[in-house]
């Protein structure tokens, strides 16, 4: 009798522990927020599936969505982000809720490929995930003309809006090579970030005269007693004796398209 009682107590305690463990892994999310909920999502514990691809392992999450409003939900699309116990995002997925009447519930399953062990998740509507964020873009030195995907975006420092996805920033400033910066905004990124781009090497040669004058241009040639420099598209001849020193920038090798056409005799 005592053994039966012990067995009963052990089974009861084990059932309580298992129930508490399952409840701890279950997650309830109110959307769009807890103050004005429209949908309640109940996510069961992550269930590992057979098979893997490299470091990724498949998981399934049994999900219940309930319409808490008094209106029909025609169609809502959501992005699901999955995190490990250190809150590092290890997977993402999606789910749709369609034709759900007031008070109705629907059950479905979400499948993901995770690069770690899932511990929690977060949802965001598709529209929310596409909202642009604001970034401060600066350059060193400042005052560069900024373009976002080829469209003028002001002069650095500049505050710009960038939508999720891949983009390219272009920096242009007299005396410097055009700078390119590839940028990718994720759907989880938030506003307030900053980018500081250091402009490349000076674009022009430097000619320092003995009287302290410094000229920037392209050294064309040194002919006898003349130093020929192209400044602002115009060739200027400078007395060689007036030149203290010349600093030449490193130039890219010429490509065939840079060479002048060959003149042939008719």
C-alpha positions, 0 to 999 in steps of 0.5 A, a space after each residue: 500500500 505504501 509502495 502504491 502511495 509512493 508511486 502515485 505521489 511520484 507520478 503526480 509530482 512528475 506530471 506537475 513538473 512536465 505540465 509546468 515545463 510545457 507551460 513554461 515553453 508555451 508563449 502567448 502573444 497579443 497583437 498588435 499590443 496588450 492594451 488593444 489586442 486584436 489577435 491572440 497567438 498561442 505558440 506551443 513548445 518548439 518541436 524538433 523534426 528529423 533531418 538537417 541542412 548543414 548547421 540548420 535543424 528543422 522545427 515545428 511550432 503548433 500555433 493557435 490564433 484567436 480573433 479577440 475583436 468584433 470584426 472579421 479579419 480578412 487577411 493578415 500576414 506576419 513575420 516570425 522571428 525566433 531567438 535562442 536563450 541569449 536572445 540571438 535571432 536564429 531563424 525566421 518564418 511567416 504565417 497568415 491569418 485569413 477569414 477569421 470571424 469575431 471570437 473564432 480560433 484557427 490552428 496551424 503549424 509553423 515550420 522553421 530552419 534554426 541555427 541553434 536551439 529555439 527558446 522564444 519568438 516574436 511576431 511582426 506584421 508584414 506592413 510593420 516589417 517594411 517600415 523605413 528607419 532613420 539613419 544619420 550618415 556622416 563622412 570624414 571630411 564632412 560636406 560630401 554630396 550623398 546619394 541613396 540608390 542614385 537619388 540625392 539625399 543631401 550633404 553630410 552629415 544627413 539624416 535619411 530614411 531607409 527601407 528594409 533591403 539592400 542599398 548603396 550610398 554614394 559619397 562625392 566631394 571635390 578633391 576626393 574619389 567617389 566613395 561607395 558604401 553598401 548597406 543592408 537594412 534588416 526588418 528588425 533594425 531600429 532607427 537611431 543608427 549612424 554611419 561614418 564613411 571616410 572618403 578615399 584618397 585625394 583625387 588630384 596631384 599636389 603641386 607645392 610652389 616655393 611661395 607657399 601656394 598649393 595647387 591641386 590638379 592632374 600633372 600632365 607633363 614636365 617639358 623643359 622648364 615648364 610644369 604642365 598641370 590640368 586644373 579644372 579642365 584647363 592646362 596651366 604652365 608653371 615655371 619649373 623653378 617656382 615648384 618646390 615639390 610635386 606629390 603624385 597620387 596613385 592612379 588606376 591602370 588605364 583600361 582599353 576604353 580609356 585609351 584614345 582611338 587609333 587613327 588609321 590612314 585612309 
